[in-house]
Amino acid sequence: MDNESKPLRKLMRTKGKVAREAVKALHTSGRRGAARTVHDMKSKNSNVKVTRTDSYMAIHTHKDGSFLAPERMERIKAIIEDDPASVNLDLDHDQVAQVCGPDKFGQVLGMSVGISKTALASSAPAKEQLCQQKQQH
């Protein structure tokens, strides 16, 4: 009897299938990943601040411009059109949080894997100092 025929393995496969079907929004960044996508966005235009909304939309958009979850993207675009200043809101109140709900499990949507609100808050002063040093030189 091979390992894949055992009842426990069959149960694991059915649970995995159910979990994959329950995923609401996959990413389209492929092997690049979210961090690389955001880095590429920043390097293309270093004068423009890349917000979480920008990165979320880039990560969830196909090369042809279609979206994985069109209803979410339309709601995000509608919020931006209604209130353009909402782009500068904090992570708990920006467009992604309004459409997708609050961030869970220590992760921040639209950022790389392993990025938490605490990590972003603690790295903010160092990033500001680095930007100031770059502007001086």
QUIDA-V287941 format. One line per field, one symbol per residue. ss: DSSP state (2 for helix, 1 for strand, 0 for the rest). burial: # if it has 9 or more other ideal C-beta (glycine too) atoms within 8 Angstrom, else .. A space follows every 50 residues. Layout:
ss=???
burial=???
This chain:
ss=00222022222222222222220000000000222222222222000000 02222222201000001002222222222222022222000000222222 0000000000000000222222222222222222220
burial=........##..............#..##...##.###.###........ ###########.....###..##.##..##.....##...#..######. ..#...#####...##..##.................
